[in-house]
């Protein structure tokens, strides 16, 4: 039976999210900010992050699918629900739980660019650069991780475990 191994503790997550919040606050001071979270995985990270950004902002969501219930992306990015906020001329911060192949985030960025925002930056809780299949570098990253299957803090295992307040993997 596989044994759970904590990769990033609740405290490490909290501290790093606070740091990102301070950095993003400095970068977006006096700007018209819209944070768009990718559902479903990114909602917990987005909620934790925006509580650390004491600026006026609008928040919206966009729902995508590329994993289904598998451990690897299918390579096909579906846009299931679009955001509702008008982003034309605004600063957009796109927030998600993880970047690995890069297909989802790059597809969404290309889609949002068509709406003519002032800028689009990305903020990811986790980065698996060894899995990158497209040329994409996120603007803000909380943690870089190795190529292991991970669960918790928004990341699911099937339909479960999103509510676990830390990031873990399994050891055989």
Buried (B, 14 or more C-beta within 10 A) or exposed (E): EEEEEEBBEBEBBBEBBBEBBEBBBEBBEEBBBBBBBBBBBBBBBBEBBBEBBEBEBBBBBBBBBBBEEEEEBEEEBEEEEEBEBEBEEBBBBBBBBBBBBBBBBBBBBEBBEEBEBBEBBBBBBBBBBEBBEEEBEBBBBBBEBEEEEBBBBBBBBEEEBBEBEBBBBBEE
